[in-house]
């Protein structure tokens, strides 16, 4: 592996001496009258060429947290989904600087940025994923090969433009069309048309503007719309009208942004209908957890599941908890329900006797209710030695509430578990069901 010590030393030197360089006038002046972007603005940023701005800690990063454990989890998830008829396609989005290095300012070198090392860092992750039999799509190469003038990312925002989304969609569609399952699927003709220019709100632009005298470039672009062509009549139907589409898309605001039309471009290039489940602000797991814990996924699994994620999103950030949910939901190999009893005088609490239940290390408990307004679940475990352990699960407001939770019991077992108490944020309509699910 690459020795990162020289890089960290360069970063330290940059943070110590960038202020002196500015005082001496060594750094180029701002085209927008910006000051203190590097030391005060949130996020710390650099002004590049032609009005492009880069976040220091996200866009200039050369090392991305992608542990062997995260790759192993992705590989296991891919294998389980494949056994159930779904092909997982992981699509890591390169940073703005990885996609458009020609627009970086000279100051980037003071932070130790090296465009070749940055490109290799991305490619290294792709290679490791492919070596683990994860179907990962290289989105960096087509972006680097494209003309930078096409504007693959917005100047004053970190999201890709429709042009960047189009390149990514085509790369993903090419991978889909190369899969054996693709040939047997019914193809649909799609048409993408150009709409009027639209301006999107950007938190990043808004934050940076406070440190700039002149107006920063607006987050403005031509909007696109992809529609399905009814080949029998020659008319155009609304996009995504089918109840069950062969492609499901989960991801971040990159996939959810209206201006990008990312899902539409995937359908156009793949000739397959797509349902977009992406969530803005849901972090790396919000969208896929919301979708895979839903009954919609369990009852109608897609042939292809695209998981879009920026390369800097750390899949190990929240520990094993989200992976347990994803793996258990993907396998959905569950035993008959355990007996759940209402706690006297409490409609939001339930009791489960676990004295005669054996729990294996590859099992999770699934708590399911028909009430999809349930967002919080607290589990109180009582152990045979008299100790108690608690687990708290929360579906944030940006996530889709599905009424279904998965959690492991093995880490709690310092002694056998004798009982569980389930406490919901409100009384669930229709009660609750509890099963042990293997993964």
Residue pairs with C-beta under 8 A, 6 or more apart in sequence:
2 117
2 120
2 121
4 62
4 63
6 112
7 62
7 63
7 112
7 117
8 112
9 112
10 111
10 112
11 111
11 112
13 110
14 110
14 111
14 112
17 110
18 27
18 38
18 39
18 107
18 110
18 111
19 39
21 27
21 107
21 110
22 38
27 106
27 107
28 105
28 106
28 107
30 37
30 47
30 212
31 47
31 51
31 214
32 47
32 51
32 212
32 213
32 214
32 215
32 216
33 212
33 213
33 214
34 47
34 208
34 211
34 212
34 213
35 211
35 212
36 211
37 44
37 45
37 46
37 47
37 53
37 208
37 211
37 212
38 44
38 45
38 46
38 56
38 107
40 211
41 207
41 208
41 210
41 211
42 207
43 55
43 56
43 57
43 58
43 204
43 207
44 55
44 56
44 57
45 53
45 54
45 55
45 56
45 208
46 53
46 54
46 56
46 60
46 104
46 105
46 107
46 108
46 111
47 53
47 105
48 54
48 103
48 104
48 105
48 108
49 102
49 103
49 104
49 105
50 103
50 155
51 155
51 156
51 216
51 217
52 96
52 100
52 103
52 153
52 155
53 155
53 156
53 204
53 208
53 216
54 60
54 96
54 97
54 104
54 105
54 108
55 96
55 158
55 204
56 111
58 95
58 158
58 312
59 95
59 96
59 97
59 158
60 97
60 108
60 111
60 113
61 95
61 312
62 112
62 113
62 114
62 117
62 118
62 121
63 121
64 121
64 122
64 125
64 311
64 312
64 314
65 314
65 316
65 317
66 125
66 128
66 314
66 315
67 315
67 316
69 316
70 314
70 315
70 316
71 128
71 129
71 132
71 134
72 132
73 315
73 323
73 326
73 327
74 88
74 90
74 129
74 132
74 134
74 315
75 132
75 133
75 134
76 327
77 88
77 323
77 326
77 327
77 330
78 88
78 90
78 133
78 134
78 135
79 133
80 327
80 330
80 331
80 439
81 87
81 88
81 305
81 330
82 88
84 301
84 330
84 331
84 332
85 301
85 303
86 301
86 302
86 303
86 304
86 305
87 135
87 179
87 181
87 303
87 304
87 305
88 134
88 135
88 305
88 307
89 135
89 136
89 137
89 172
89 175
89 176
89 304
89 305
89 306
89 307
90 129
90 134
90 135
90 136
90 137
90 307
90 309
91 136
91 137
91 139
91 168
91 172
91 251
91 306
91 307
91 308
91 309
92 122
92 125
92 126
92 136
92 137
92 139
92 309
92 310
92 311
93 139
93 160
93 168
93 254
93 308
93 309
93 310
93 311
94 122
94 139
94 140
94 143
94 311
95 118
95 310
95 311
95 312
96 153
96 158
97 104
97 108
97 113
97 115
97 118
98 118
98 119
98 122
98 140
98 143
98 144
98 311
99 140
99 143
99 144
99 152
99 153
99 160
99 164
100 143
100 148
100 152
100 153
101 115
101 118
101 119
101 144
102 148
103 148
104 113
104 115
119 140
119 144
122 140
122 311
123 138
123 140
125 136
125 311
126 136
126 138
126 140
129 136
130 136
135 175
135 179
137 168
137 171
137 172
137 175
138 171
139 167
139 168
139 171
139 172
141 171
142 167
142 168
142 170
142 171
143 152
143 164
143 167
143 168
146 152
146 163
146 167
150 163
151 161
151 163
151 164
151 221
152 160
152 161
152 163
152 164
152 167
153 159
153 160
153 161
153 164
154 160
154 161
154 202
154 217
154 219
154 221
155 216
155 217
156 202
156 204
156 205
156 208
156 216
156 217
156 218
156 219
157 200
157 202
157 204
157 205
157 219
158 204
159 202
159 219
159 253
159 254
159 257
159 260
160 168
160 254
160 260
161 221
161 259
161 260
162 221
162 222
162 223
162 224
162 259
162 260
162 261
162 265
164 260
165 254
165 257
165 260
165 261
165 262
165 265
166 261
166 265
168 262
168 265
168 308
169 262
169 263
169 265
169 266
169 268
169 269
170 265
170 269
172 266
172 269
172 270
172 306
173 265
173 266
173 268
173 269
173 270
174 269
176 182
176 247
176 270
176 272
176 304
177 270
179 304
181 303
181 304
182 270
185 246
185 272
185 303
187 271
187 272
188 228
188 229
188 267
188 271
188 272
188 273
189 228
189 229
189 231
189 271
190 226
190 227
190 228
190 229
190 239
190 264
190 267
190 268
190 271
191 226
191 227
191 228
191 229
191 236
191 268
192 224
192 225
192 226
192 227
192 261
192 264
192 265
192 268
193 224
193 225
193 227
194 222
194 223
194 224
195 222
195 223
195 224
195 225
196 222
196 223
197 220
197 221
197 222
197 223
198 220
198 221
198 222
198 223
198 258
198 259
199 218
199 219
199 220
200 219
200 220
200 221
200 257
200 258
200 259
201 219
202 219
205 216
205 218
205 219
208 216
209 215
209 216
219 259
221 259
223 258
223 259
223 261
224 261
224 264
224 265
225 239
225 261
225 264
226 239
226 261
226 263
226 264
226 265
226 267
226 268
227 236
227 237
227 238
227 239
228 236
228 237
228 238
228 239
228 240
228 241
228 267
228 273
229 235
229 236
229 237
230 236
230 237
239 264
239 267
240 273
240 274
240 275
240 276
242 273
243 300
244 300
244 302
245 272
245 273
245 274
245 275
245 302
246 272
246 273
246 274
246 302
246 303
246 304
247 266
247 267
247 270
247 272
247 273
247 274
247 275
247 302
247 303
247 304
247 305
247 306
248 274
248 275
248 277
248 291
248 297
248 302
248 304
248 305
248 306
249 255
249 262
249 263
249 266
249 274
249 275
249 276
249 277
249 278
249 306
249 308
250 277
250 278
250 287
250 288
250 291
250 305
250 306
250 307
250 308
251 278
251 287
251 288
251 306
251 307
251 308
251 309
252 278
252 279
252 280
252 282
252 283
252 284
252 287
252 308
252 309
252 310
252 313
253 278
253 280
253 281
254 260
254 262
254 278
254 308
254 310
255 262
255 263
255 276
255 278
255 287
255 308
256 276
256 278
256 279
256 280
257 280
262 308
263 274
263 276
263 278
264 274
266 272
266 274
266 306
267 273
267 274
272 304
275 302
277 287
277 290
277 291
277 400
278 287
278 308
279 286
279 287
279 290
279 398
279 399
279 400
280 398
281 398
282 290
282 396
282 398
282 399
283 313
284 309
284 313
284 314
284 315
284 317
285 318
285 322
285 326
286 396
286 398
286 399
288 307
288 326
289 322
289 325
289 326
289 399
290 395
290 399
290 400
290 402
291 297
291 400
292 325
292 326
292 329
292 330
293 325
293 329
293 402
293 404
293 405
293 406
294 400
294 402
294 404
295 402
295 404
297 329
298 329
298 332
309 315
320 408
321 407
324 364
324 406
324 407
324 408
324 439
325 364
325 405
325 406
325 407
327 364
327 439
328 364
328 366
328 406
328 437
328 438
328 439
329 404
329 406
330 439
331 437
331 438
331 439
332 437
333 437
333 438
333 439
334 366
334 435
334 436
334 437
334 438
335 435
335 436
335 437
336 435
337 433
337 434
337 435
338 352
338 354
338 357
338 434
338 435
338 436
339 352
339 353
340 350
340 351
340 352
340 422
340 431
340 432
340 433
340 434
341 350
341 351
341 352
341 353
342 349
342 350
342 351
342 431
343 349
343 350
343 351
343 421
347 427
348 423
348 424
348 425
348 426
348 427
348 428
349 421
349 422
349 423
349 424
350 421
350 422
350 431
350 432
351 419
351 420
351 421
351 422
352 419
352 420
352 421
352 422
352 434
353 418
353 419
354 417
354 418
354 419
354 420
355 416
355 418
355 419
357 417
357 436
359 409
359 410
359 413
359 417
359 436
360 410
360 438
361 410
362 438
362 439
363 408
363 409
363 410
363 436
363 437
363 438
363 439
364 406
364 407
364 408
364 409
364 436
364 437
364 439
365 379
365 406
365 407
365 408
365 409
365 420
365 434
365 435
365 436
365 437
366 404
366 405
366 406
366 433
366 434
366 435
366 436
366 437
367 377
367 379
367 404
367 405
367 406
367 407
367 422
367 432
367 433
367 434
368 403
368 404
368 405
368 432
368 433
368 434
368 435
369 403
369 404
369 424
369 428
369 429
369 430
369 431
369 432
369 433
370 403
370 428
370 429
370 430
371 403
371 426
371 428
371 429
371 430
372 401
372 402
372 403
373 401
373 403
373 426
374 401
374 403
374 424
374 425
374 426
374 428
375 394
375 395
375 396
375 397
375 401
375 425
376 392
376 393
376 394
376 395
376 424
376 425
377 392
377 393
377 394
377 405
377 422
377 423
377 424
377 425
378 390
378 391
378 392
378 393
378 422
378 423
379 390
379 391
379 392
379 393
379 407
379 420
379 421
379 422
379 423
380 388
380 389
380 390
380 420
380 421
380 423
381 388
381 389
381 390
381 391
381 409
381 412
381 417
381 419
381 420
382 388
382 417
382 418
382 419
382 420
382 421
383 389
383 412
383 413
383 414
383 415
383 416
383 417
383 418
384 415
384 416
384 417
384 418
385 414
385 415
387 414
387 415
389 412
391 407
391 412
393 405
393 407
395 401
395 402
403 428
406 437
409 417
420 434
422 432
422 434
424 432
